[in-house]
Amino acid sequence: MTQTVIRAEGVAWTDPTCPVARTLDLIGDRWSLLIVRDAMDGARAFTDFQQRTGIARNILTDRLRRLVDRGILARQTAPSGRRQLYTLTPAGRDLFTVIVALRQWGERHAFAADENHSLLVDGHGLPLPQLQPIDSGGNLADVDTTSVRQDR
């Protein structure tokens, strides 16, 4: 697996040694994650993101700039030369598992049993299986079977 270090100039780290905290410092607000979600769903232009999220123009401008500056999105001029298009970088595409995990958590905990919601399906039209971490032996891992080790 190739590691892409994203640009983080000027980011004040909440907890410099914690990967979760650093990730949230980089992309953790809801608007940024919704922009990434929509980019994964095919949004490319400013108006695409605004129509899908309902985000205010000034906030969308700020979040798109940050996501580009931090290497999550790439910006290029459309062939018409009249607007900017945004695409996921490899680091942005690598957030797919995070978005799927958030979606699956929401399906389990944010909806009543009879409440309709969107569904993420694979190429065969079937829902993705539930993401579940496994340990080095192939067994299910959870909060009771893992711990955080501080590297020196």
Buried (B, 14 or more C-beta within 10 A) or exposed (E): EEEEEBEBEEBEEEEEEBEEBBEBBBBEEEBBBBBBBBBBEEBBEBEBBBEBBEBEEEEBEBBBEBBBBBBBBBEEEEEEEEEEBBEBBEBBBBBEEBBBBBBBEEBEEEEEEEEEEEEEEEEEEEEEEEEEEEEEEEEEBEEEEEEEEEEE
